[in-house]
Amino acid sequence: MSTAIQSSSASAQAHASAFQTATSALADTGASDKDGQSTVAGNSLAHQAIDQILMATGDLSTVLSDLSANINSAAAEFEAADQAAAQIIS
């Protein structure tokens, strides 16, 4: 039993858009305010954690944006290969 492999630019675009939406949602999280006056134990650790979370969010946003672009690029290449194959066959 064989399975046909089919490319679908519409499906690729839908997935790429979903990743782009996630990227936008991460960007919309906003900035956190740090309490610079409090002397509560753990406050400096909280500042470090906030900084790490903001960096990780930025990194994840970059990865999702790149993934979206790569999906669109791969879909375009598959579409071009499909058209080239169709011309050879016909």
N, CA, C and O atoms as a printed pandas DataFrame, in Angstrom:
     atom_number atom_name residue_name chain_id  residue_number  x_coord  y_coord  z_coord
0              1         N          MET        A               1    0.845   -1.177    0.000
1              2        CA          MET        A               1    0.000    0.000    0.000
2              3         C          MET        A               1    0.888    1.237    0.000
3              4         O          MET        A               1    1.738    1.395    0.876
4              5         N          SER        A               2    0.695    2.103   -0.969
5              6        CA          SER        A               2    1.514    3.313   -1.042
6              7         C          SER        A               2    0.677    4.531   -0.661
7              8         O          SER        A               2   -0.544    4.553   -0.817
8              9         N          THR        A               3    1.366    5.518   -0.170
9             10        CA          THR        A               3    0.712    6.755    0.215
10            11         C          THR        A               3    1.240    7.878   -0.669
11            12         O          THR        A               3    2.450    8.048   -0.819
12            13         N          ALA        A               4    0.342    8.622   -1.238
13            14        CA          ALA        A               4    0.745    9.743   -2.085
14            15         C          ALA        A               4    1.191   10.908   -1.210
15            16         O          ALA        A               4    0.588   11.203   -0.178
16            17         N          ILE        A               5    2.243   11.547   -1.642
17            18        CA          ILE        A               5    2.716   12.749   -0.956
18            19         C          ILE        A               5    2.214   13.942   -1.747
19            20         O          ILE        A               5    2.484   14.064   -2.942
20            21         N          GLN        A               6    1.488   14.815   -1.079
21            22        CA          GLN        A               6    0.932   15.981   -1.748
22            23         C          GLN        A               6    1.335   17.240   -0.994
23            24         O          GLN        A               6    1.307   17.281    0.236
24            25         N          SER        A               7    1.705   18.252   -1.740
25            26        CA          SER        A               7    1.989   19.535   -1.115
26            27         C          SER        A               7    0.727   20.389   -1.167
27            28         O          SER        A               7   -0.066   20.294   -2.104
28            29         N          SER        A               8    0.559   21.203   -0.172
29            30        CA          SER        A               8   -0.603   22.083   -0.121
30            31         C          SER        A               8   -0.150   23.447    0.382
31            32         O          SER        A               8    0.135   23.623    1.566
32            33         N          SER        A               9   -0.090   24.401   -0.528
33            34        CA          SER        A               9    0.346   25.733   -0.119
34            35         C          SER        A               9   -0.661   26.374    0.832
35            36         O          SER        A               9   -0.278   27.167    1.693
36            37         N          ALA        A              10   -1.937   26.042    0.687
37            38        CA          ALA        A              10   -2.954   26.589    1.595
38            39         C          ALA        A              10   -2.753   26.067    3.010
39            40         O          ALA        A              10   -2.865   26.820    3.978
40            41         N          SER        A              11   -2.458   24.782    3.126
41            42        CA          SER        A              11   -2.209   24.195    4.442
42            43         C          SER        A              11   -0.938   24.773    5.059
43            44         O          SER        A              11   -0.900   25.079    6.250
44            45         N          ALA        A              12    0.090   24.917    4.245
45            46        CA          ALA        A              12    1.347   25.493    4.733
46            47         C          ALA        A              12    1.125   26.923    5.203
47            48         O          ALA        A              12    1.642   27.326    6.244
48            49         N          GLN        A              13    0.357   27.687    4.438
49            50        CA          GLN        A              13    0.077   29.073    4.812
50            51         C          GLN        A              13   -0.705   29.140    6.116
51            52         O          GLN        A              13   -0.456   30.016    6.944
52            53         N          ALA        A              14   -1.647   28.224    6.305
53            54        CA          ALA        A              14   -2.431   28.203    7.544
54            55         C          ALA        A              14   -1.530   27.933    8.749
55            56         O          ALA        A              14   -1.670   28.572    9.791
56            57         N          HIS        A              15   -0.611   26.987    8.600
57            58        CA          HIS        A              15    0.297   26.683    9.705
58            59         C          HIS        A              15    1.277   27.829    9.951
59            60         O          HIS        A              15    1.558   28.172   11.100
60            61         N          ALA        A              16    1.786   28.409    8.894
61            62        CA          ALA        A              16    2.704   29.540    9.041
62            63         C          ALA        A              16    2.005   30.712    9.723
63            64         O          ALA        A              16    2.596   31.395   10.559
64            65         N          SER        A              17    0.749   30.939    9.364
65            66        CA          SER        A              17   -0.022   32.016    9.990
66            67         C          SER        A              17   -0.237   31.757   11.475
67            68         O          SER        A              17   -0.205   32.684   12.284
68            69         N          ALA        A              18   -0.456   30.493   11.829
69            70        CA          ALA        A              18   -0.636   30.148   13.245
70            71         C          ALA        A              18    0.628   30.456   14.041
71            72         O          ALA        A              18    0.555   30.975   15.154
72            73         N          PHE        A              19    1.785   30.135   13.467
73            74        CA          PHE        A              19    3.040   30.454   14.153
74            75         C          PHE        A              19    3.249   31.961   14.236
75            76         O          PHE        A              19    3.768   32.459   15.236
76            77         N          GLN        A              20    2.854   32.689   13.201
77            78        CA          GLN        A              20    2.999   34.141   13.223
78            79         C          GLN        A              20    2.067   34.754   14.264
79            80         O          GLN        A              20    2.426   35.735   14.916
80            81         N          THR        A              21    0.873   34.183   14.424
81            82        CA          THR        A              21   -0.051   34.647   15.457
82            83         C          THR        A              21    0.542   34.426   16.843
83            84         O          THR        A              21    0.429   35.287   17.716
84            85         N          ALA        A              22    1.172   33.274   17.043
85            86        CA          ALA        A              22    1.829   32.996   18.324
86            87         C          ALA        A              22    2.962   33.975   18.572
87            88         O          ALA        A              22    3.170   34.417   19.702
88            89         N          THR        A              23    3.693   34.314   17.524
89            90        CA          THR        A              23    4.780   35.288   17.645
90            91         C          THR        A              23    4.231   36.638   18.085
91            92         O          THR        A              23    4.800   37.291   18.960
92            93         N          SER        A              24    3.132   37.052   17.481
93            94        CA          SER        A              24    2.513   38.327   17.846
94            95         C          SER        A              24    2.009   38.312   19.279
95            96         O          SER        A              24    2.125   39.307   19.994
96            97         N          ALA        A              25    1.449   37.183   19.701
97            98        CA          ALA        A              25    0.952   37.069   21.076
98            99         C          ALA        A              25    2.098   37.201   22.076
99           100         O          ALA        A              25    1.939   37.823   23.126
100          101         N          LEU        A              26    3.238   36.624   21.756
101          102        CA          LEU        A              26    4.401   36.762   22.639
102          103         C          LEU        A              26    4.866   38.211   22.706
103          104         O          LEU        A              26    5.247   38.693   23.772
104          105         N          ALA        A              27    4.838   38.894   21.589
105          106        CA          ALA        A              27    5.274   40.289   21.550
106          107         C          ALA        A              27    4.320   41.188   22.329
107          108         O          ALA        A              27    4.727   42.233   22.837
108          109         N          ASP        A              28    3.055   40.788   22.425
109          110        CA          ASP        A              28    2.047   41.594   23.110
110          111         C          ASP        A              28    1.999   41.369   24.617
111          112         O          ASP        A              28    1.131   41.922   25.292
112          113         N          THR        A              29    2.915   40.566   25.155
113          114        CA          THR        A              29    2.875   40.301   26.596
114          115         C          THR        A              29    3.230   41.528   27.409
115          116         O          THR        A              29    2.868   41.608   28.583
116          117         N          GLY        A              30    3.920   42.476   26.826
117          118        CA          GLY        A              30    4.247   43.712   27.518
118          119         C          GLY        A              30    5.454   43.573   28.420
119          120         O          GLY        A              30    6.026   42.493   28.566
120          121         N          ALA        A              31    5.823   44.671   29.011
121          122        CA          ALA        A              31    6.994   44.699   29.891
122          123         C          ALA        A              31    6.554   44.579   31.341
123          124         O          ALA        A              31    5.452   44.985   31.709
124          125         N          SER        A              32    7.422   44.022   32.142
125          126        CA          SER        A              32    7.152   43.896   33.570
126          127         C          SER        A              32    7.883   45.002   34.318
127          128         O          SER        A              32    9.010   45.363   33.980
128          129         N          ASP        A              33    7.229   45.522   35.323
129          130        CA          ASP        A              33    7.873   46.519   36.175
130          131         C          ASP        A              33    8.563   45.808   37.324
131          132         O          ASP        A              33    8.019   44.888   37.934
132          133         N          LYS        A              34    9.773   46.261   37.600
133          134        CA          LYS        A              34   10.523   45.687   38.711
134          135         C          LYS        A              34   10.468   46.654   39.887
135          136         O          LYS        A              34   10.581   47.869   39.721
136          137         N          ASP        A              35   10.294   46.097   41.056
137          138        CA          ASP        A              35   10.268   46.890   42.278
138          139         C          ASP        A              35   11.705   47.138   42.720
139          140         O          ASP        A              35   12.386   46.226   43.190
140          141         N          GLY        A              36   12.156   48.366   42.567
141          142        CA          GLY        A              36   13.525   48.698   42.936
142          143         C          GLY        A              36   13.664   49.186   44.360
143          144         O          GLY        A              36   14.780   49.419   44.826
144          145         N          GLN        A              37   12.556   49.347   45.064
145          146        CA          GLN        A              37   12.602   49.891   46.417
146          147         C          GLN        A              37   12.450   48.829   47.495
147          148         O          GLN        A              37   12.898   49.021   48.625
148          149         N          SER        A              38   11.834   47.732   47.158
149          150        CA          SER        A              38   11.555   46.697   48.149
150          151         C          SER        A              38   12.833   45.999   48.586
151          152         O          SER        A              38   13.760   45.808   47.799
152          153         N          THR        A              39   12.858   45.626   49.850
153          154        CA          THR        A              39   13.999   44.867   50.384
154          155         C          THR        A              39   13.571   43.454   50.765
155          156         O          THR        A              39   14.249   42.776   51.537
156          157         N          VAL        A              40   12.445   43.020   50.217
157          158        CA          VAL        A              40   11.925   41.693   50.512
158          159         C          VAL        A              40   12.923   40.647   50.013
159          160         O          VAL        A              40   13.494   40.776   48.930
160          161         N          ALA        A              41   13.117   39.610   50.828
161          162        CA          ALA        A              41   14.031   38.534   50.437
162          163         C          ALA        A              41   13.560   37.929   49.115
163          164         O          ALA        A              41   12.371   37.667   48.933
164          165         N          GLY        A              42   14.477   37.716   48.217
165          166        CA          GLY        A              42   14.141   37.121   46.933
166          167         C          GLY        A              42   13.843   38.131   45.849
167          168         O          GLY        A              42   13.636   37.756   44.695
168          169         N          ASN        A              43   13.816   39.414   46.198
169          170        CA          ASN        A              43   13.502   40.435   45.202
170          171         C          ASN        A              43   14.541   40.471   44.079
171          172         O          ASN        A              43   14.189   40.622   42.909
172          173         N          SER        A              44   15.813   40.334   44.432
173          174        CA          SER        A              44   16.845   40.351   43.388
174          175         C          SER        A              44   16.735   39.106   42.505
175          176         O          SER        A              44   16.987   39.169   41.302
176          177         N          LEU        A              45   16.357   37.973   43.112
177          178        CA          LEU        A              45   16.148   36.759   42.314
178          179         C          LEU        A              45   14.954   36.929   41.372
179          180         O          LEU        A              45   14.962   36.431   40.246
180          181         N          ALA        A              46   13.943   37.628   41.842
181          182        CA          ALA        A              46   12.778   37.893   40.993
182          183         C          ALA        A              46   13.178   38.764   39.806
183          184         O          ALA        A              46   12.710   38.548   38.688
184          185         N          HIS        A              47   14.046   39.749   40.049
185          186        CA          HIS        A              47   14.528   40.599   38.954
186          187         C          HIS        A              47   15.268   39.762   37.917
187          188         O          HIS        A              47   15.071   39.938   36.714
188          189         N          GLN        A              48   16.113   38.857   38.383
189          190        CA          GLN        A              48   16.857   37.985   37.474
190          191         C          GLN        A              48   15.903   37.087   36.686
191          192         O          GLN        A              48   16.082   36.886   35.485
192          193         N          ALA        A              49   14.899   36.554   37.363
193          194        CA          ALA        A              49   13.929   35.676   36.701
194          195         C          ALA        A              49   13.153   36.437   35.633
195          196         O          ALA        A              49   12.907   35.912   34.547
196          197         N          ILE        A              50   12.769   37.669   35.938
197          198        CA          ILE        A              50   12.045   38.489   34.960
198          199         C          ILE        A              50   12.912   38.717   33.729
199          200         O          ILE        A              50   12.438   38.595   32.599
200          201         N          ASP        A              51   14.180   39.048   33.947
201          202        CA          ASP        A              51   15.097   39.263   32.821
202          203         C          ASP        A              51   15.252   37.998   31.980
203          204         O          ASP        A              51   15.255   38.062   30.751
204          205         N          GLN        A              52   15.377   36.859   32.637
205          206        CA          GLN        A              52   15.528   35.590   31.918
206          207         C          GLN        A              52   14.271   35.250   31.124
207          208         O          GLN        A              52   14.357   34.772   29.992
208          209         N          ILE        A              53   13.119   35.493   31.709
209          210        CA          ILE        A              53   11.855   35.221   31.015
210          211         C          ILE        A              53   11.715   36.121   29.791
211          212         O          ILE        A              53   11.290   35.668   28.727
212          213         N          LEU        A              54   12.071   37.393   29.942
213          214        CA          LEU        A              54   11.988   38.311   28.805
214          215         C          LEU        A              54   12.938   37.898   27.684
215          216         O          LEU        A              54   12.578   37.983   26.510
216          217         N          MET        A              55   14.142   37.455   28.029
217          218        CA          MET        A              55   15.081   36.984   27.013
218          219         C          MET        A              55   14.566   35.715   26.346
219          220         O          MET        A              55   14.652   35.577   25.126
220          221         N          ALA        A              56   14.029   34.787   27.137
221          222        CA          ALA        A              56   13.506   33.536   26.580
222          223         C          ALA        A              56   12.310   33.809   25.673
223          224         O          ALA        A              56   12.160   33.174   24.629
224          225         N          THR        A              57   11.466   34.747   26.067
225          226        CA          THR        A              57   10.314   35.115   25.248
226          227         C          THR        A              57   10.770   35.691   23.911
227          228         O          THR        A              57   10.208   35.370   22.864
228          229         N          GLY        A              58   11.784   36.539   23.954
229          230        CA          GLY        A              58   12.335   37.096   22.716
230          231         C          GLY        A              58   12.929   36.021   21.828
231          232         O          GLY        A              58   12.728   36.025   20.614
232          233         N          ASP        A              59   13.667   35.093   22.441
233          234        CA          ASP        A              59   14.261   33.992   21.676
234          235         C          ASP        A              59   13.182   33.117   21.043
235          236         O          ASP        A              59   13.284   32.740   19.876
236          237         N          LEU        A              60   12.147   32.796   21.820
237          238        CA          LEU        A              60   11.056   31.963   21.308
238          239         C          LEU        A              60   10.317   32.675   20.180
239          240         O          LEU        A              60    9.934   32.053   19.188
240          241         N          SER        A              61   10.122   33.959   20.334
241          242        CA          SER        A              61    9.469   34.743   19.290
242          243         C          SER        A              61   10.267   34.691   17.988
243          244         O          SER        A              61    9.694   34.560   16.907
244          245         N          THR        A              62   11.585   34.795   18.099
245          246        CA          THR        A              62   12.450   34.714   16.917
246          247         C          THR        A              62   12.352   33.346   16.257
247          248         O          THR        A              62   12.267   33.245   15.033
248          249         N          VAL        A              63   12.365   32.297   17.070
249          250        CA          VAL        A              63   12.270   30.931   16.537
250          251         C          VAL        A              63   10.942   30.726   15.811
251          252         O          VAL        A              63   10.913   30.161   14.718
252          253         N          LEU        A              64    9.848   31.182   16.413
253          254        CA          LEU        A              64    8.534   31.014   15.780
254          255         C          LEU        A              64    8.435   31.808   14.483
255          256         O          LEU        A              64    7.852   31.336   13.506
256          257         N          SER        A              65    8.994   32.997   14.471
257          258        CA          SER        A              65    8.981   33.805   13.255
258          259         C          SER        A              65    9.801   33.139   12.150
259          260         O          SER        A              65    9.379   33.096   10.995
260          261         N          ASP        A              66   10.970   32.623   12.514
261          262        CA          ASP        A              66   11.802   31.904   11.538
262          263         C          ASP        A              66   11.096   30.651   11.029
263          264         O          ASP        A              66   11.165   30.331    9.842
264          265         N          LEU        A              67   10.419   29.944   11.930
265          266        CA          LEU        A              67    9.689   28.738   11.542
266          267         C          LEU        A              67    8.595   29.074   10.534
267          268         O          LEU        A              67    8.406   28.359    9.549
268          269         N          SER        A              68    7.889   30.152   10.784
269          270        CA          SER        A              68    6.843   30.588    9.862
270          271         C          SER        A              68    7.428   30.885    8.484
271          272         O          SER        A              68    6.870   30.472    7.468
272          273         N          ALA        A              69    8.545   31.598    8.451
273          274        CA          ALA        A              69    9.195   31.917    7.175
274          275         C          ALA        A              69    9.686   30.651    6.476
275          276         O          ALA        A              69    9.570   30.530    5.256
276          277         N          ASN        A              70   10.231   29.714    7.241
277          278        CA          ASN        A              70   10.724   28.466    6.652
278          279         C          ASN        A              70    9.593   27.621    6.074
279          280         O          ASN        A              70    9.759   26.991    5.029
280          281         N          ILE        A              71    8.450   27.605    6.745
281          282        CA          ILE        A              71    7.295   26.861    6.224
282          283         C          ILE        A              71    6.865   27.454    4.887
283          284         O          ILE        A              71    6.623   26.724    3.926
284          285         N          ASN        A              72    6.772   28.784    4.830
285          286        CA          ASN        A              72    6.387   29.433    3.571
286          287         C          ASN        A              72    7.410   29.171    2.471
287          288         O          ASN        A              72    7.041   28.939    1.319
288          289         N          SER        A              73    8.680   29.206    2.820
289          290        CA          SER        A              73    9.740   28.958    1.841
290          291         C          SER        A              73    9.679   27.524    1.311
291          292         O          SER        A              73    9.778   27.298    0.106
292          293         N          ALA        A              74    9.515   26.568    2.212
293          294        CA          ALA        A              74    9.431   25.162    1.797
294          295         C          ALA        A              74    8.205   24.932    0.924
295          296         O          ALA        A              74    8.270   24.197   -0.062
296          297         N          ALA        A              75    7.091   25.554    1.282
297          298        CA          ALA        A              75    5.868   25.404    0.483
298          299         C          ALA        A              75    6.074   25.953   -0.923
299          300         O          ALA        A              75    5.622   25.355   -1.899
300          301         N          ALA        A              76    6.750   27.084   -1.026
301          302        CA          ALA        A              76    7.005   27.673   -2.346
302          303         C          ALA        A              76    7.913   26.765   -3.177
303          304         O          ALA        A              76    7.710   26.613   -4.381
304          305         N          GLU        A              77    8.906   26.169   -2.534
305          306        CA          GLU        A              77    9.804   25.261   -3.253
306          307         C          GLU        A              77    9.072   23.997   -3.707
307          308         O          GLU        A              77    9.299   23.514   -4.816
308          309         N          PHE        A              78    8.196   23.460   -2.853
309          310        CA          PHE        A              78    7.406   22.293   -3.254
310          311         C          PHE        A              78    6.484   22.641   -4.416
311          312         O          PHE        A              78    6.327   21.856   -5.351
312          313         N          GLU        A              79    5.879   23.820   -4.352
313          314        CA          GLU        A              79    4.986   24.257   -5.427
314          315         C          GLU        A              79    5.754   24.358   -6.749
315          316         O          GLU        A              79    5.261   23.928   -7.792
316          317         N          ALA        A              80    6.948   24.922   -6.702
317          318        CA          ALA        A              80    7.775   25.034   -7.913
318          319         C          ALA        A              80    8.167   23.655   -8.436
319          320         O          ALA        A              80    8.159   23.422   -9.645
320          321         N          ALA        A              81    8.507   22.745   -7.533
321          322        CA          ALA        A              81    8.864   21.379   -7.945
322          323         C          ALA        A              81    7.662   20.669   -8.553
323          324         O          ALA        A              81    7.801   19.948   -9.541
324          325         N          ASP        A              82    6.481   20.870   -7.968
325          326        CA          ASP        A              82    5.259   20.270   -8.517
326          327         C          ASP        A              82    4.993   20.779   -9.933
327          328         O          ASP        A              82    4.662   19.999  -10.825
328          329         N          GLN        A              83    5.138   22.083  -10.135
329          330        CA          GLN        A              83    4.897   22.659  -11.457
330          331         C          GLN        A              83    5.925   22.162  -12.471
331          332         O          GLN        A              83    5.583   21.886  -13.622
332          333         N          ALA        A              84    7.173   22.049  -12.049
333          334        CA          ALA        A              84    8.214   21.542  -12.950
334          335         C          ALA        A              84    7.936   20.095  -13.327
335          336         O          ALA        A              84    8.091   19.712  -14.486
336          337         N          ALA        A              85    7.527   19.294  -12.358
337          338        CA          ALA        A              85    7.207   17.889  -12.633
338          339         C          ALA        A              85    6.003   17.777  -13.556
339          340         O          ALA        A              85    5.977   16.922  -14.442
340          341         N          ALA        A              86    5.011   18.631  -13.357
341          342        CA          ALA        A              86    3.813   18.609  -14.202
342          343         C          ALA        A              86    4.157   18.955  -15.645
343          344         O          ALA        A              86    3.581   18.385  -16.572
344          345         N          GLN        A              87    5.083   19.877  -15.843
345          346        CA          GLN        A              87    5.482   20.242  -17.208
346          347         C          GLN        A              87    6.243   19.111  -17.886
347          348         O          GLN        A              87    6.105   18.895  -19.090
348          349         N          ILE        A              88    7.041   18.394  -17.113
349          350        CA          ILE        A              88    7.791   17.268  -17.670
350          351         C          ILE        A              88    6.841   16.148  -18.082
351          352         O          ILE        A              88    7.018   15.522  -19.127
352          353         N          ILE        A              89    5.833   15.906  -17.249
353          354        CA          ILE        A              89    4.886   14.815  -17.497
354          355         C          ILE        A              89    3.980   15.130  -18.684
355          356         O          ILE        A              89    3.650   14.239  -19.466
356          357         N          SER        A              90    3.575   16.397  -18.823
357          358        CA          SER        A              90    2.604   16.730  -19.882
358          359         C          SER        A              90    3.218   16.987  -21.204
359          360         O          SER        A              90    2.510   17.275  -22.169
